[in-house]
Amino acid sequence: MPALFYLFLEKTTRVLKEKYFLFYGIVVTVLSLSFIVLLYIRFFQPYSLSFKRSIFAGGVFVGLIFVISATIHFIVIRRYSNNFFQGFKSLGTYMFLAFVLSPFLWPIPHYPISPIFQRASNLQISIDVGKSSEPIQLKGIWLRFGQENHSYKDFQFSSNWILESDKYLLRPNSQGKLTWQGKIGEHATLYIFPLDTQSKVTVLWDEEEGKYLLGDKTITIQKKSSTSIYYYAITSIVTIICLGFLLFLLSSYLDIYQRSKYEQIIIIILVCLSLYTVYAQFNNYEIKGRLYTLQLSRHNAVIAGTSPNPWQYRVLAEWIIEGISKIASSVEVREPYVSTFVLVRIIQNAVIFTLAHWYFRELGFPNRINAVGMLFVSGSLLNSFFQSDLSFNTYFDLIFYLTAVLLILRDSFSWLPILTLFASLNRETSGLIPLLALLSLPTIQKQGKRFAFIALSFVIWLGIFLYLRIYYPPNELMIPHGIYPGIPLLKYNLSIGSLQVLIRFFSFAPVFGIISYKHWTFTLKRFFIAIIPVWILIHFVGSVVSESRLFLVPQFLILIPAFLTFIQKYLSEYSALTNGASCFELLDK
């Protein structure tokens, strides 16, 4: 599939070489329009359109055309030796990367504020007044959404209504209809006020019908409109285009100016990503709402030995937090626990980014492909908040697994027992570390010392696993959402809502990673066998999979490296197809 994509690009390039300026203009115009639309969607929807604002938007559009055109021209000259079409292939590649990253950018803005993108609505009200000696006057109808209020005067009346002195009357024993059409807000409310006689009312609102009896009380109908598909499509497309162009700019800039300063740049990028992910996590509404209440109460419950099973047995993270918070309290730090939460999370994220960078490099990925991996690391951490507190033990679990694979790849098996000791005190899922090490061995024969360290690691994990359950009194099992582990929880986890959260977390990387499975290294294939089947089985029958942080370990250890393998593989294949420098060449610097 990727080969066909690049063949399509190559054939397109040959056709368009004869129409250089036309194609160049199309690319620049599409990019400029995408930025204009994205800016409007993200920031300017609340402002109504006017002639002056339209003129201003036109000026910004022209300015963007000039800036983007000059930028692309500069990059083509400096980076691609004045070969515009090689630059186009590279830009297309980064658009592909942006597409793969796009699930990390969800959710797209909710129901649009601007009428341009709002859904059209059709409302029909039928009123049957029944038997009456004289015409019945319509007392009032209100349709409200956002800042807009529409009275019955904004409706269209059927022929049965009689207009007298600005009053609408309905003949006895007749049925009158009122219709309204227009763009509607996300939340709308319809009010139908009582008449002088009891009447039957039928409301047909966007193909949803309701029947009511209008007596002496006002009928109130509320409606929530869904976001139109075309709005999702437009927002997704312009976001991918803008992100791909920004990635293209960043990589080109690094390649032109910073060839000798990559390590310093990587340090800056890792620090910035670490701090940004911490900022995003502490500003997430779920985590923020639980910080002073649920987070602290869960911590205190583990320290007191009253937390439910299995949380009670995940003690290492809580011991660390308790120790640091006592030190903070002794030096009179305000809110010592919250300060400790922030400090520990900053350290955790910084360590995770650093270990992931080392791990990808240890797998043999070039620096620039490694940098792409960092984007996926960041996206994964930014999409692991669903139904979550700060989950310190989950992040420590990821740190221990990343450390374990680095020790395995560097043939430092003697450190595995010590690592397993701490990992076992942190979380029971660390039991796969010995299996990970065992399956990484090409053969069991002549592996005496390594096998001994692996066996000792397993004994340590099993010993701590049993000791914690003997030391702490048995507590009640934690039942997520009241759904018991096993088949009931499996059915819940296979629901559309749960799977949507997982797709957003994993993005499209696993799909492209699996495509390149035959090109995975021996070690990566063994890591896959050791982690993926067991991890998926245990968590689908014993946990809530929409809590996507539970899948950080397989994401970082296998799925992200698998996608990077895909990039590296089709880099060389694309180079062979084009008989020239690969559009991924800049990733290999």
C-alpha positions in Angstrom: 0.0 0.0 0.0 2.7 2.6 0.8 4.6 1.6 -2.3 1.5 2.3 -4.4 1.1 5.6 -2.6 4.6 6.7 -3.6 4.2 5.4 -7.1 1.1 7.6 -7.4 3.2 10.5 -6.1 5.9 9.8 -8.6 3.5 9.6 -11.6 1.8 12.8 -10.4 5.1 14.5 -10.2 6.0 13.6 -13.8 2.7 14.9 -15.1 3.0 18.2 -13.1 6.5 18.9 -14.0 5.2 20.6 -17.2 2.8 22.7 -15.1 5.2 23.8 -12.3 3.8 27.2 -11.5 0.2 25.9 -11.6 1.0 23.1 -9.2 3.1 25.4 -7.0 0.2 27.8 -6.8 -2.3 25.0 -5.9 -0.1 23.7 -3.0 0.4 27.2 -1.6 -3.3 28.1 -1.9 -4.4 24.8 -0.2 -2.0 25.4 2.7 -3.1 29.0 3.1 -6.7 28.1 3.0 -6.2 25.4 5.6 -4.5 27.7 8.0 -7.3 30.3 7.6 -10.1 27.7 8.1 -8.3 26.2 11.1 -7.8 29.6 12.7 -11.4 30.5 12.2 -12.7 27.1 13.6 -10.4 27.3 16.6 -10.5 30.9 17.6 -13.0 33.1 15.6 -16.3 31.2 15.4 -17.9 33.4 18.2 -17.5 36.5 16.0 -20.2 37.1 13.4 -19.2 37.7 9.8 -19.2 41.2 8.5 -17.8 43.1 5.5 -14.8 44.5 7.5 -13.9 41.1 9.0 -14.2 39.5 5.6 -11.7 42.1 4.2 -9.4 41.4 7.1 -9.6 37.6 6.5 -8.8 38.2 2.8 -5.8 40.3 3.8 -4.6 37.5 6.1 -5.1 35.0 3.4 -3.0 37.0 0.9 -0.3 37.4 3.6 -0.2 33.7 4.3 0.1 33.0 0.6 3.1 35.3 0.4 4.8 33.8 3.6 4.1 30.2 2.8 5.3 30.7 -0.8 8.5 32.4 0.3 9.1 29.7 3.0 8.7 26.8 0.6 10.9 28.5 -2.0 13.6 29.0 0.6 13.5 25.4 1.8 13.5 24.1 -1.8 16.6 26.1 -2.6 18.5 25.4 0.7 17.4 21.8 1.5 16.5 20.3 -1.9 19.0 22.0 -4.2 16.2 23.8 -6.1 14.4 20.5 -6.8 10.8 21.5 -6.0 9.3 18.1 -6.7 11.6 16.4 -4.3 10.4 18.9 -1.7 6.8 18.1 -2.7 7.5 14.4 -2.1 8.9 15.2 1.4 5.9 17.4 2.2 3.6 14.6 1.2 5.5 12.3 3.5 4.9 14.6 6.4 1.3 14.9 5.5 1.2 11.1 5.9 2.8 11.3 9.3 0.3 14.0 10.3 -2.5 11.6 9.2 -1.2 8.9 11.5 -0.9 11.3 14.3 -4.4 12.8 13.8 -6.2 10.6 16.4 -4.0 12.2 19.0 -5.6 15.5 18.2 -9.2 14.3 18.9 -11.6 15.4 20.2 -12.2 17.8 17.4 -14.1 21.0 18.6 -17.6 20.1 19.7 -20.7 21.5 18.1 -19.8 24.6 16.0 -20.6 28.1 17.2 -20.7 29.6 13.7 -23.9 29.2 11.7 -21.7 28.4 8.7 -21.0 24.9 10.2 -24.2 24.4 12.2 -26.7 21.8 11.3 -29.9 22.8 9.4 -33.0 22.1 11.4 -36.6 21.5 10.3 -39.4 22.0 12.9 -43.1 21.4 12.3 -45.8 22.0 15.0 -49.3 20.7 14.4 -52.1 21.9 16.8 -55.5 20.3 16.8 -58.0 22.4 18.9 -60.9 19.9 18.7 -64.4 21.1 19.3 -64.9 24.8 20.1 -67.6 27.4 19.7 -65.2 30.1 18.5 -61.7 30.5 17.0 -58.8 29.8 19.4 -56.0 32.3 19.6 -52.3 31.2 19.6 -50.8 32.5 22.8 -47.2 32.0 22.2 -44.3 29.8 20.9 -40.7 30.4 21.6 -37.6 28.6 20.1 -34.4 29.4 21.9 -30.8 28.4 21.3 -27.6 30.2 22.1 -28.2 33.9 22.1 -31.1 33.6 19.6 -34.8 33.8 20.4 -37.5 33.0 17.8 -41.2 33.7 18.5 -44.2 32.3 16.6 -43.9 35.3 14.2 -40.7 33.7 12.8 -42.7 30.6 11.8 -44.7 30.0 8.6 -48.4 29.3 9.2 -50.6 27.0 7.2 -53.8 28.2 5.5 -56.1 27.2 8.4 -54.8 30.1 10.5 -56.6 33.4 10.5 -54.6 36.6 11.0 -56.5 39.4 12.8 -54.8 42.5 14.2 -51.5 40.7 14.6 -53.1 37.8 16.2 -53.2 34.2 14.8 -56.5 32.4 15.3 -57.4 28.8 14.5 -60.8 27.8 13.3 -62.8 25.4 15.5 -62.5 21.7 14.7 -59.4 22.2 12.6 -55.7 21.6 12.7 -53.1 24.3 12.1 -49.5 23.8 11.3 -46.4 26.0 11.9 -43.0 25.4 10.3 -39.6 26.8 10.9 -36.3 26.1 9.1 -32.8 27.4 9.8 -29.4 26.7 11.4 -29.7 25.7 15.0 -27.4 25.7 18.0 -26.2 22.6 19.9 -28.8 23.0 22.7 -32.3 24.2 21.7 -35.5 24.6 23.7 -39.0 24.9 22.3 -41.8 26.4 24.4 -45.5 26.0 23.5 -47.8 28.1 25.7 -51.3 26.9 26.8 -54.4 27.8 24.7 -57.9 28.7 25.9 -58.9 25.1 25.3 -57.2 21.7 25.7 -55.5 20.8 22.4 -53.5 18.0 20.9 -50.0 19.0 19.7 -47.7 17.0 17.4 -44.1 18.2 17.1 -42.0 16.8 14.2 -38.4 18.0 14.8 -35.7 16.7 12.4 -37.7 13.5 11.8 -38.2 13.0 15.5 -42.0 13.0 16.3 -43.6 13.7 19.7 -47.3 13.9 20.7 -48.4 16.0 23.6 -51.6 17.2 25.3 -51.5 21.0 25.8 -53.6 21.8 28.8 -52.9 24.6 31.4 -49.1 24.0 31.5 -46.5 25.0 29.0 -45.0 22.3 26.8 -41.2 22.4 27.0 -39.1 20.3 24.5 -35.3 20.2 24.6 -33.1 19.1 21.8 -29.4 18.4 21.5 -28.1 18.5 17.9 -25.2 16.3 16.8 -22.2 17.7 15.0 -22.4 17.3 11.3 -20.0 14.8 9.6 -18.8 17.4 7.1 -17.7 19.7 10.0 -15.7 16.8 11.5 -14.2 16.1 8.0 -13.2 19.7 7.3 -11.7 20.2 10.8 -9.7 16.9 10.5 -8.5 17.6 7.0 -7.2 21.2 7.7 -5.6 20.0 10.9 -3.7 17.2 9.2 -2.6 19.6 6.4 -1.4 22.3 8.9 0.3 19.8 11.2 2.1 18.1 8.2 3.3 21.4 7.0 4.6 22.4 10.4 6.4 19.1 10.7 7.9 19.7 7.3 9.1 23.2 8.4 10.6 22.0 11.7 12.5 19.1 10.1 13.8 21.3 7.3 14.9 23.9 9.7 16.8 21.4 11.8 18.4 19.9 8.7 19.5 23.3 7.3 20.8 24.9 10.4 21.3 22.4 13.2 23.2 19.4 11.8 25.9 19.7 14.4 23.6 20.5 17.3 21.2 17.6 17.3 21.9 16.4 20.8 21.4 19.8 22.3 18.2 20.2 20.3 16.9 16.8 21.5 17.5 17.7 25.1 15.5 20.9 24.6 12.7 19.0 22.9 12.6 16.4 25.6 12.4 19.0 28.3 9.7 21.0 26.5 7.6 17.9 25.8 8.0 16.7 29.4 6.9 20.1 30.9 4.1 20.4 28.3 2.7 16.9 29.1 2.8 17.7 32.8 1.0 21.0 32.2 -1.7 19.3 30.1 -2.2 16.5 32.6 -2.7 18.9 35.6 -5.1 21.0 33.5 -7.1 18.0 32.4 -10.6 18.4 33.9 -10.7 14.8 35.1 -7.3 14.9 36.9 -7.8 18.5 38.1 -11.2 17.6 39.6 -9.7 14.6 41.5 -6.4 16.1 42.7 -7.5 17.5 46.1 -10.0 14.8 46.8 -9.9 11.4 45.2 -6.1 11.4 44.5 -5.2 12.2 48.1 -7.8 9.9 49.6 -6.6 6.9 47.5 -3.0 7.7 48.5 -4.0 7.8 52.2 -5.9 4.5 51.9 -2.9 2.7 50.5 -0.7 4.1 53.3 -3.3 3.1 55.9 -3.7 -0.4 54.5 -7.4 0.0 53.7 -7.4 0.4 49.9 -9.3 -2.2 47.9 -7.6 -5.1 46.0 -5.4 -4.7 43.9 -4.6 -1.0 44.7 -3.5 -1.9 48.2 -0.6 -4.0 46.8 0.8 -1.2 44.7 2.8 0.4 47.5 6.1 1.7 46.0 4.7 4.9 44.4 2.7 5.8 47.5 5.8 5.2 49.7 7.8 7.6 47.6 5.1 10.2 47.6 4.6 9.9 51.3 8.3 10.3 52.0 8.7 13.3 49.7 5.6 15.0 51.1 6.9 14.6 54.7 10.1 16.3 53.7 8.1 19.1 52.0 6.0 19.5 55.1 9.1 19.7 57.3 10.4 22.7 55.4 6.9 24.3 55.4 6.0 23.9 51.8 2.4 25.0 51.1 0.2 22.1 50.2 3.0 19.5 50.5 1.0 16.6 48.9 -0.1 18.6 45.9 3.5 19.9 45.5 4.8 16.4 45.7 2.3 15.2 43.1 3.6 17.9 40.7 7.2 17.2 41.4 6.9 13.4 41.0 5.0 13.7 37.7 7.6 16.1 36.3 10.3 13.6 37.1 8.3 10.7 35.8 7.6 12.3 32.4 11.2 13.5 32.0 12.5 10.0 32.7 9.9 8.4 30.4 10.9 10.7 27.5 14.6 10.1 28.1 14.3 6.3 28.4 12.1 6.1 25.3 14.6 8.1 23.3 17.4 5.8 24.5 15.3 2.7 23.7 14.5 3.8 20.2 18.1 4.6 19.6 19.1 1.2 21.0 16.8 -0.5 18.5 18.9 1.1 15.8 16.6 3.9 14.6 18.4 7.0 13.2 18.1 10.2 15.1 15.4 11.8 13.0 13.2 8.7 13.0 13.7 8.7 16.7 12.4 12.2 16.8 9.2 11.0 15.1 8.9 8.5 17.8 9.0 11.3 20.4 6.0 12.8 18.8 4.1 9.5 19.3 5.4 9.3 22.9 4.0 12.8 23.6 0.7 12.0 21.9 0.3 8.8 23.9 0.9 10.6 27.2 -1.5 13.4 26.2 -4.3 10.8 25.5 -4.0 8.7 28.7 -6.2 10.7 31.0 -9.6 9.2 30.4 -11.3 8.3 33.8 -7.9 8.8 35.4 -6.2 10.3 38.4 -2.4 10.8 38.2 -1.9 7.0 38.4 1.7 7.2 39.6 2.2 3.5 39.8 1.2 3.1 36.1 3.9 5.6 35.1 6.5 3.9 37.3 5.5 0.6 35.7 6.3 2.1 32.3 9.6 3.4 33.6 10.5 0.0 34.9 9.6 -1.7 31.6 11.6 0.8 29.6 14.6 0.3 31.9 14.2 -3.5 31.6 14.3 -3.5 27.8 17.3 -1.2 27.9 19.1 -3.7 30.2 18.1 -6.6 28.0 19.3 -4.8 24.8 22.6 -3.9 26.5 23.1 -7.4 27.8 23.0 -6.2 31.5 20.9 -9.1 32.9 22.7 -8.9 36.3 20.6 -5.8 37.0 17.3 -7.4 36.3 16.7 -8.9 39.8 17.3 -5.5 41.5 14.9 -3.8 39.0 12.3 -6.5 39.5 12.5 -6.0 43.2 11.3 -2.4 43.0 9.0 -3.0 40.1 7.2 -5.8 42.0 6.5 -3.4 44.9 5.1 -0.9 42.4 2.6 -3.0 40.4 1.8 -6.7 39.8 2.0 -6.2 36.0 5.8 -6.2 36.3 5.6 -10.0 36.4 6.1 -10.0 32.6 9.6 -8.5 32.9 11.2 -11.9 33.5 9.2 -13.4 30.6 10.4 -10.4 28.4 14.0 -11.2 29.3 13.6 -14.9 28.7 12.0 -14.6 25.3 14.7 -12.1 24.2 17.3 -15.0 24.4 17.8 -16.6 20.9 18.2 -19.9 22.6 18.2 -21.3 26.2 21.4 -23.3 25.6 24.6 -21.7 26.9 22.7 -19.0 28.6 23.6 -20.1 32.2 24.2 -16.7 33.8 21.5 -14.9 32.0 19.0 -17.6 32.7 20.0 -17.6 36.4 19.3 -13.8 36.6 16.0 -14.2 34.8 15.0 -17.1 37.2 16.0 -15.0 40.2 14.0 -12.1 38.9 10.9 -14.3 38.7 11.4 -15.7 42.2 11.7 -12.1 43.5 8.5 -11.0 41.8 6.6 -14.1 43.0 7.9 -13.7 46.5 6.9 -10.0 46.8 3.6 -10.7 45.1 2.7 -13.3 47.8 4.3 -11.4 50.7 2.2 -8.2 50.0 -1.0 -10.3 50.0 -0.1 -12.0 53.3 1.2 -8.8 55.0 -1.9 -6.7 54.3 -5.3 -8.0 55.4 -7.5 -9.1 52.5 -9.7 -6.2 51.3 -12.7 -6.1 49.0 -12.0 -6.5 45.3 -12.3 -3.2 43.4 -15.2 -3.6 40.9 -14.9 -1.0 38.1 -18.3 0.6 37.3 -19.9 -2.3 39.2 -19.0 -4.7 36.4 -17.3 -7.9 37.6 -14.1 -9.2 35.9 -14.4 -11.9 33.3 -17.0 -12.1 30.6 -19.2 -9.2 31.8 -16.1 -6.8 31.8 -15.0 -8.2 28.4 -18.4 -7.4 26.9 -18.2 -3.9 28.4 -14.7 -3.4 27.0 -15.8 -4.4 23.5 -18.4 -1.7 23.3 -18.1 1.1 20.8 -17.4 3.7 23.4 -14.4 1.9 25.0 -12.9 1.0 21.6 -13.2 4.6 20.4 -11.0 5.7 23.3 -8.4 3.0 22.5 -8.3 4.0 18.8 -7.7 7.6 19.8 -4.9 6.5 22.2 -3.1 4.1 19.7 -3.8 6.3 16.6 -3.2 4.5 13.3 0.4 3.5 14.2 -0.4 -0.2 15.0 -1.9 -0.7 11.6 1.1 0.5 9.7 3.4 -1.2 12.3 1.8 -4.6 11.6 2.2 -4.1 7.9 6.0 -4.1 8.4 6.0 -7.1 10.8 8.4 -9.2 8.7 10.9 -6.4 8.9 10.9 -6.2 12.7 14.0 -7.1 14.5 14.2 -10.5 16.3 14.1 -8.7 19.6 11.0 -6.6 18.8 9.2 -9.8 17.6 10.0 -11.5 20.9 8.9 -8.5 22.9 5.6 -8.6 21.0 5.1 -12.3 21.9 6.0 -11.7 25.5 3.8 -8.6 26.1 0.9 -8.2 23.6 -1.2 -11.4 24.0 -1.0 -11.6 27.8 -1.4 -7.9 28.3 -4.5 -7.6 26.1 -6.1 -10.7 27.6 -5.6 -9.7 31.2 -6.7 -6.1 30.8 -9.7 -6.8 28.6 -11.1 -9.3 31.2 -9.9 -7.6 34.3 -9.7 -3.9 33.7 -11.6 -1.0 32.0 -9.7 -0.6 28.7 -11.0 2.9 28.1 -8.6 3.9 30.8 -6.0 4.0 28.1 -3.0 4.7 30.4 -3.1 0.9 31.1 -1.7 0.3 27.6 1.3 2.7 27.8 3.7 -0.3 28.2 2.7 -2.1 24.9 2.4 1.2 23.1 6.0 2.3 24.0 7.7 -1.1 23.9 6.2 -2.5 20.7 3.7 -0.5 18.8 5.7 2.8 18.4 8.9 1.0 17.4 6.8 -1.1 15.0 5.6 2.1 13.3 9.1 3.5 13.2 10.2 0.3 11.5 7.5 0.9 8.9 8.9 4.4 8.3 12.5 3.0 8.0 11.5 0.2 5.7 9.5 2.2 3.2 12.1 4.9 3.3 14.5 2.6 1.4 11.7 1.2 -0.8 10.6 4.7 -1.8 14.2 5.6 -2.6 14.5 2.6 -5.0 11.2 3.5 -6.7 12.3 7.1 -7.4 15.9 6.3 -8.3 17.0 9.2 -6.2 17.3 10.6 -2.8 14.5 9.5 -0.5 12.0 11.9 0.8 12.8 10.4 4.2 16.5 11.3 3.7 16.2 14.1 6.2 15.0 11.7 8.8 18.3 9.7 8.6 20.6 12.5 9.5 
